[in-house]
Amino acid sequence: MTWKPRNLRELGRMIVGDAEHFHYRSSKYITEFFEDCDLEFVHQGETRPAWAAERVEEVLAMPKASATTMPDAFVRIIRRLLDRGEVVNDDAERSLALAALNITLAREGWEAFYDDHGTAQIKHIATNTVAQMANPHRPFTPSEMERRDQLVAYLGRCSEDELIEDILLPLFRQLGFHRITAAGHKDKALEYGKDVWMKYTLPTLHVLYFGIQAKKGKLDSSGVST
């Protein structure tokens, strides 16, 4: 998706706060803005609005499902830009910021609005299609493709102990499990035991205990890896 340079420049000025009704951001806070949008862009002293416009152009080039949708990252930028928790002067409802942004978006056939929950959304004007996020079937971004390839390569060469320590334990911690203990395979007597023990606390404060055995490779009918 290619936008006119004028519109990219205007959006860049809004992001860095060089446009009226938008919060001013210095270098550090420009980086934090993009971090809030799950983007790994780091501002290092370049001309602020021009740099932001270039990053928006990169985001617009990311994969998307169709011509009437937007990349998820762009939707996050719009939501962050119109965050009602970031009041500027007397624009408590961010209506002035919304109107200013829509002047720019309309030239490209889009319109931003607040839904019933006060969350900023963006829709394609011609089709009235609201850009949706978190589509599990969306195309991978280049960085996601790279991380996937790195994971596949690692899984192909790691040992079972490395699989447990480097992949499974961090995964279970992220999912909210506690007291995660890995037995490992140094003691062969444990080879057919449980490799990982852990517990999970329910909202009712009941505790569930889990034990898993990790195997790397194909399993035969007896449960032995080959």
Secondary structure, 3 states (H helix, E strand, C coil): CCCCHHHHHHHHHHHHCCCCCCCCCCHHHHHHHHHHCCCCCCCCCCCHHHHHHHHHHHHHCCCCCCCCCCCHHHHHHHHHHCCCCCCECCECCCHHHHHHHHHHHHCCCEEEEECCCCCEEEEECCCCEECCCCCCCCCCCHHHHHHHHHHHHHHHHCCHHHHHHHHHHHHHHHCCCEEEEECCCCCHHHCCCCCEEEEEECCCCCEEEEEECCCCCCECCCCCEC
